[in-house]
Amino acid sequence: VVAMTTLSNITNSALNTGKRLVSALTIDPIKTGFQEYETQIGAVQTILANTQHEGTNLQQVNRALDELNTYADKTIYNFSTFTAAGVNLQTSVDSIKGIANLAAISGSTSQQASTAMYQFSQALAAGKVSLMDWNSVVNAGMGGKVFQDALIRTSELLGTGAQNAINMYGSFRESLTRGQWLTTEVLTETLKQFAGAYTEADLVQQGFTEAQAKEIAQMAQTAE
């Protein structure tokens, strides 16, 4: 009886495992594929609605999504919130790449990166990063010294006065409470740097020193 029961249990386990395997190899991928397709169609519609005034067409949107899919294989970033915030298509793509690379440097999870993406899109819509936005980025594990230094460096290049604000108010955090230096341009340009959107020559041409340009390029390469 024990032997038969054991054999029966083994058989049932094998059958159940077989069913799960069949589901995993047939039904589940189709369901996942349809879910990804639905996400992508929704993203395309939203992105088109928010970028058509710039002359963006369906082919350009699809190319942007393909670029992100190539960058992170089998991952579809629902980055329609960026275009809804008024950010142009290529800057949105570069910003998403930059956030992903920043998450890699910071050791953050994909869920934390997603939270940061949402919060950054809110900041972009408002025109600047507030302390509340920054707190969310810190909570996502992505507000460390590497990112702070990069933002300050970009601000100094663009002349928005990060260092003066920090000196005046005593800390990076306090400077966001009262200062207005962390603008949309400072944020997106810094994220582009993390994304590797610029070569060393591009960065030098923008006004960075050769040492800074080399550091920025190496940072992006390391993160990716």
C-alpha positions in Angstrom: 0.0 0.0 0.0 2.8 2.4 0.9 4.6 1.5 -2.3 1.5 2.1 -4.4 0.7 5.3 -2.6 4.2 6.6 -3.1 4.1 5.7 -6.8 0.7 7.3 -7.1 2.0 10.5 -5.5 5.1 10.5 -7.8 2.8 10.0 -10.8 0.5 12.8 -9.8 3.5 15.1 -9.1 4.9 14.3 -12.5 1.5 15.0 -14.2 1.1 18.3 -12.4 4.6 19.3 -13.2 3.9 18.4 -16.8 0.8 20.5 -16.9 2.7 23.4 -15.4 5.5 23.0 -18.0 3.0 22.9 -20.8 1.4 26.0 -19.5 4.7 27.7 -19.0 5.8 26.9 -22.6 2.5 27.6 -24.4 -0.3 29.5 -22.6 1.8 31.8 -20.3 4.0 33.3 -22.9 1.0 34.1 -25.1 -0.7 35.8 -22.2 2.4 37.7 -21.4 2.9 38.6 -25.0 -0.6 40.0 -25.3 -0.1 42.0 -22.0 3.1 43.5 -23.4 1.4 44.2 -26.7 -1.4 45.9 -24.8 1.1 48.0 -22.9 3.0 49.0 -26.0 -0.2 49.9 -27.9 -1.3 52.1 -25.0 2.1 53.7 -24.8 2.2 54.4 -28.5 -1.3 56.1 -28.4 -0.3 58.3 -25.4 3.1 59.2 -26.8 1.6 60.1 -30.2 -1.1 62.3 -28.5 1.5 64.2 -26.6 4.2 64.6 -29.3 2.3 65.1 -32.5 2.5 68.9 -32.1 6.3 68.5 -32.6 5.6 66.6 -35.9 6.3 63.2 -34.4 4.8 60.3 -36.4 4.0 56.6 -35.7 7.3 55.4 -37.3 9.4 57.7 -35.0 7.5 56.5 -31.9 8.0 52.8 -32.9 11.7 53.5 -33.5 11.9 55.0 -30.0 10.3 52.0 -28.4 12.5 49.7 -30.4 15.6 51.6 -29.1 14.4 51.0 -25.6 13.7 47.3 -26.2 17.1 46.9 -27.7 18.6 48.6 -24.7 16.8 46.4 -22.3 16.0 43.1 -24.0 12.4 41.9 -23.5 11.5 45.0 -21.4 8.9 47.5 -22.5 9.2 50.8 -20.6 5.8 52.5 -20.3 7.4 56.0 -20.6 4.3 57.8 -21.8 4.3 59.8 -18.6 7.5 61.6 -19.9 5.9 62.7 -23.2 2.8 63.6 -21.3 4.9 65.9 -19.2 5.9 67.8 -22.4 9.3 66.2 -22.9 10.2 65.5 -26.5 10.5 61.9 -27.7 14.3 61.5 -27.9 14.9 63.2 -24.6 12.3 60.9 -23.0 14.2 57.9 -24.4 17.5 59.2 -23.1 16.0 60.0 -19.7 14.6 56.5 -19.3 18.0 55.0 -20.2 19.6 57.4 -17.8 17.3 56.4 -14.9 17.9 52.7 -15.7 21.7 53.3 -15.6 21.4 55.3 -12.4 19.4 52.5 -10.9 22.2 50.1 -11.9 24.9 52.3 -10.2 22.7 52.7 -7.1 21.9 49.0 -6.8 18.1 49.8 -7.0 15.5 47.3 -8.3 13.4 47.7 -11.4 10.4 48.6 -9.2 12.4 51.3 -7.5 13.5 52.6 -11.0 9.9 52.6 -12.0 9.0 54.8 -9.0 11.8 57.2 -9.8 10.6 57.4 -13.4 7.1 58.4 -12.3 8.5 61.0 -9.9 10.8 62.5 -12.4 7.9 62.8 -14.9 6.0 64.7 -12.3 9.0 67.0 -11.7 9.4 67.6 -15.4 5.7 68.6 -15.7 6.2 71.1 -12.8 9.4 72.5 -14.4 11.7 71.7 -11.5 12.6 69.1 -9.0 11.1 69.9 -5.5 12.2 68.4 -2.2 9.1 66.1 -2.3 10.3 64.7 -5.7 13.8 64.3 -4.4 12.6 62.4 -1.3 10.9 59.9 -3.6 14.2 59.5 -5.5 16.1 59.0 -2.2 13.5 56.4 -1.0 14.0 54.6 -4.3 17.7 54.3 -3.3 18.9 56.6 -6.2 19.6 59.9 -4.5 23.2 59.2 -3.5 26.4 61.2 -3.9 27.1 60.1 -7.5 23.8 61.5 -8.7 24.0 64.6 -6.6 27.5 65.4 -7.9 26.4 64.9 -11.5 23.4 67.2 -11.0 25.6 69.9 -9.4 28.2 69.6 -12.2 25.5 70.1 -14.9 23.9 73.0 -13.0 27.2 74.7 -12.8 27.7 74.3 -16.5 24.2 75.6 -17.3 24.5 78.5 -14.8 21.5 77.6 -12.5 23.6 78.1 -9.3 23.6 74.8 -7.5 26.8 75.4 -5.6 25.8 78.8 -4.4 22.4 77.5 -3.3 24.0 74.6 -1.4 26.5 77.0 0.3 23.7 79.4 1.1 21.2 76.9 2.6 23.7 74.5 4.1 23.0 71.2 2.2 21.9 69.7 -1.1 18.5 68.8 0.5 17.9 72.3 1.9 18.9 73.9 -1.4 15.9 72.1 -3.0 13.5 73.5 -0.3 14.2 77.1 -1.1 16.3 77.2 -4.3 15.2 76.8 -7.9 18.4 75.5 -9.4 17.4 71.9 -10.2 15.5 72.7 -13.4 14.0 70.5 -16.0 17.0 71.1 -18.2 19.5 70.3 -15.5 17.7 67.0 -14.8 17.3 65.8 -18.4 20.8 66.8 -19.4 22.2 64.9 -16.4 20.1 61.8 -17.2 21.4 62.0 -20.8 24.9 61.8 -19.4 24.0 58.7 -17.5 22.4 57.3 -20.6 25.7 57.7 -22.6 24.0 60.0 -25.1 27.1 62.1 -25.4 30.7 61.3 -26.5 33.6 62.8 -24.7 34.0 65.2 -27.6 30.3 66.3 -27.3 30.8 66.9 -23.6 33.9 69.0 -24.1 32.1 71.0 -26.8 29.3 71.7 -24.3 31.8 73.3 -21.9 33.0 70.4 -19.6 36.7 70.0 -19.0 38.4 67.0 -20.6 38.7 65.4 -17.2 35.0 65.9 -16.5 34.0 64.6 -20.0 36.1 61.5 -19.4 34.6 60.9 -16.0 31.0 61.3 -17.3 31.6 58.9 -20.3 33.2 56.3 -18.1 30.3 56.6 -15.6 27.7 55.9 -18.3 29.8 53.0 -19.6 30.2 51.4 -16.2 26.5 51.8 -15.4 25.4 50.2 -18.6 
